[in-house]
Amino acid sequence: MIDLYISITIKFVFLFAPFFVVSMFLALTRGEPVEVKRAVIARAILASGVIAITLFFAGPFIFQAIGITLDSFRIGAGSLLFLTAVSLVNSGTRTHAKGLPEEDRDDIAVVPLAIPVIVGPATIGTILVLGAELPTFRETFVGMLGMLSGLGLLTGLLLLSGLLERVLGKTGLNILSKISGLILAAMAAEIVFTGVQGFLS
């Protein structure tokens, strides 16, 4: 179970694309006092956590309700995740984060920071797949803890975003986002190939 916990945690650390999220957070909260930034982080992480937990447990029920197999959803979600990874590698931005509208400061914690920056379409699909492919309740619970641990690490990076910007600069954050994109591409390929193998077996 410890191996499963560590594996899920690492997957979610990269799935949440933390360095991209940090870059977006810095851009959206530029000039705001520390207290406001911390409040935005708390609301964004809370909203993301509630959404992620709901999706993590809802996968099997959703697949059964709409009559699709886990393998077909693996292929779809993996393909979408691959497009997101390519977008990160090419430009350091997620495809679904382009053209974000200007939001009031009271609203940016949920939209666009929680949705779609932290939990976007590709992330939603991957969460549904990862939650549905764990066979027992115990493994699902461990997987949820791993997901929350990944979100906790993201929280720590957001709280240290000012320091990260000073140390790494925008270029450093962009480079780390591209590296995250490469790892996401590998994760996407694994999800797709698992789905294809399920159809062929």
C-alpha positions in Angstrom: 0.0 0.0 0.0 2.9 2.3 0.7 4.1 1.8 -2.9 0.7 2.6 -4.2 0.5 5.7 -2.1 3.9 6.9 -3.3 3.0 6.1 -7.0 -0.3 8.0 -6.9 1.2 10.9 -5.1 4.0 11.3 -7.7 1.4 11.0 -10.5 -0.7 13.7 -9.1 2.2 16.0 -8.4 2.9 16.1 -12.1 -0.8 15.9 -13.1 -1.5 19.2 -11.3 1.4 20.8 -13.3 2.6 22.7 -10.2 5.1 25.1 -11.8 2.5 26.1 -14.4 0.0 26.7 -11.6 2.6 28.8 -9.7 3.2 30.9 -12.8 -0.5 31.5 -13.3 -1.0 32.3 -9.6 1.8 34.9 -9.7 0.3 36.5 -12.8 -3.3 36.5 -11.4 -2.3 37.9 -7.9 0.4 40.4 -9.0 0.5 43.4 -6.6 -1.8 41.8 -4.0 -0.8 41.7 -0.3 0.3 38.5 1.2 -2.9 38.0 3.2 -5.0 38.2 0.0 -2.7 35.7 -1.8 -3.0 33.3 1.1 -6.8 33.6 1.1 -6.8 32.9 -2.7 -4.6 29.8 -2.2 -6.8 28.5 0.6 -10.0 28.9 -1.5 -8.5 27.5 -4.7 -7.1 24.4 -3.0 -10.3 23.8 -1.1 -12.4 24.0 -4.3 -9.9 21.8 -6.2 -9.9 19.2 -3.4 -13.7 19.0 -3.2 -13.9 18.6 -7.0 -11.0 16.1 -7.2 -12.4 13.9 -4.4 -15.9 13.9 -5.9 -14.5 12.8 -9.3 -12.2 10.2 -7.8 -15.1 8.3 -6.3 -17.6 9.1 -9.0 -15.8 7.4 -11.9 -17.4 3.9 -11.8 -20.9 5.3 -11.4 -20.4 7.8 -14.3 -19.1 5.0 -16.6 -22.0 2.8 -15.7 -24.5 5.5 -16.1 -23.4 6.6 -19.6 -22.6 3.1 -20.7 -18.9 3.3 -21.6 -16.1 1.1 -20.6 -13.1 2.1 -18.5 -10.8 1.2 -21.4 -12.5 3.5 -23.8 -12.3 6.3 -21.3 -8.6 5.6 -20.7 -8.0 6.2 -24.4 -10.0 9.4 -24.4 -8.6 10.8 -21.2 -5.1 9.8 -22.2 -5.4 11.5 -25.5 -6.6 14.7 -23.9 -3.8 14.5 -21.3 -1.3 14.1 -24.1 -2.5 17.3 -25.8 -2.1 19.1 -22.5 1.4 17.8 -22.2 2.3 18.9 -25.7 0.9 22.3 -24.9 3.1 22.6 -21.8 6.2 21.5 -23.7 5.6 23.8 -26.6 4.6 27.0 -24.8 4.6 26.4 -21.1 0.8 26.9 -21.0 -2.1 24.4 -20.9 -4.3 24.5 -23.9 -7.4 25.1 -21.9 -5.8 28.0 -20.0 -5.3 30.2 -23.1 -7.4 33.3 -23.3 -8.5 33.3 -19.8 -10.8 36.2 -19.1 -10.0 38.9 -16.6 -11.8 38.0 -13.4 -12.6 40.0 -10.2 -10.1 39.3 -7.5 -12.8 37.7 -5.3 -13.5 35.1 -8.0 -10.1 34.0 -9.3 -9.6 31.4 -6.5 -12.3 29.2 -8.1 -12.3 30.5 -11.7 -9.8 30.4 -13.3 -7.3 29.1 -10.7 -9.1 26.0 -9.4 -11.0 25.5 -12.7 -9.5 25.1 -15.2 -5.9 25.9 -14.2 -5.5 23.2 -11.4 -8.4 20.9 -12.4 -8.9 21.1 -16.1 -10.5 18.8 -18.7 -7.4 16.5 -19.0 -7.0 16.4 -15.2 -10.7 15.5 -14.7 -10.5 12.7 -17.2 -7.3 11.3 -15.6 -8.8 11.5 -12.1 -11.8 9.6 -13.2 -9.6 6.9 -14.7 -7.2 6.6 -11.8 -10.1 6.4 -9.3 -12.0 3.8 -11.3 -9.1 1.4 -11.9 -8.4 0.8 -8.2 -10.3 -2.4 -7.4 -10.9 -2.3 -3.6 -12.1 0.4 -1.3 -8.9 0.3 0.7 -6.8 0.9 -2.5 -9.2 3.7 -3.5 -8.8 5.3 -0.1 -5.0 5.1 -0.4 -5.2 6.6 -3.8 -7.3 9.5 -2.5 -4.7 10.1 0.1 -2.1 10.2 -2.6 -4.1 12.7 -4.6 -4.6 14.9 -1.6 -0.8 14.7 -0.8 -0.2 15.9 -4.4 -2.5 18.8 -3.8 -0.8 19.4 -0.5 2.6 19.7 -2.2 1.0 22.1 -4.7 -0.2 24.2 -1.8 3.3 24.4 -0.4 4.7 25.5 -3.7 2.0 28.2 -4.0 2.8 29.5 -0.5 6.4 29.7 -1.6 5.6 31.1 -5.0 7.2 34.5 -4.3 10.5 32.8 -3.3 10.4 30.5 -6.3 10.0 33.4 -8.6 12.9 35.2 -7.1 15.1 32.1 -7.2 14.1 30.6 -10.5 12.7 33.5 -12.4 10.1 33.2 -15.1 12.5 31.3 -17.3 13.2 28.7 -14.6 9.5 28.2 -13.9 8.9 27.9 -17.7 11.6 25.2 -18.0 10.2 23.2 -15.1 6.7 23.4 -16.7 8.1 21.9 -19.9 9.8 19.1 -17.9 6.4 18.4 -16.2 4.9 18.3 -19.7 7.3 15.6 -20.8 6.4 13.5 -17.8 2.7 14.1 -18.4 3.2 12.9 -22.0 4.6 9.6 -20.7 1.7 9.2 -18.3 -0.7 9.9 -21.1 0.9 7.3 -23.3 0.7 4.7 -20.5 -3.0 5.4 -20.0 -3.8 5.1 -23.7 -1.8 1.9 -24.2 -3.4 0.4 -21.2 -6.8 1.2 -22.7 -5.8 -0.3 -26.1 -4.4 -3.4 -24.5 -7.7 -3.8 -22.6 -9.6 -3.7 -25.9 -7.3 -6.2 -27.5 -7.3 -8.7 -24.7 
